[in-house]
Amino acid sequence: MIQITPKYTAVEETYAALRKHINSIWPENVKEEYVHKEGPMRIMLPNWRVIEIAPLKAKDPWVYLSLGAWEATKDEIYEPGR
């Protein structure tokens, strides 16, 4: 029997929740988003970006997060242990 998996539709809600989570960890830090404007990454994952989080103090590290890679598998069926 063929199993049909519905398309994941909560994409915008997921990004909003991820941004809220990031802002809860670094609420006062300046954040900049970098987006691929062309090339294969833009075609395969149009919402993929890197978020650069500036330190509050000179001794603190810069933080870089990727956001959007999860979309590559958003419509796959979850299989425990996979």
Secondary structure, 3 states (H helix, E strand, C coil): CCCCCCCCCCHHHHHHHHHHHHHHHCCCCCEEEEECCCCHHHHHCCCCEEEEECCCCCCCCCEEEEECHHHHHCCCCCCCCC
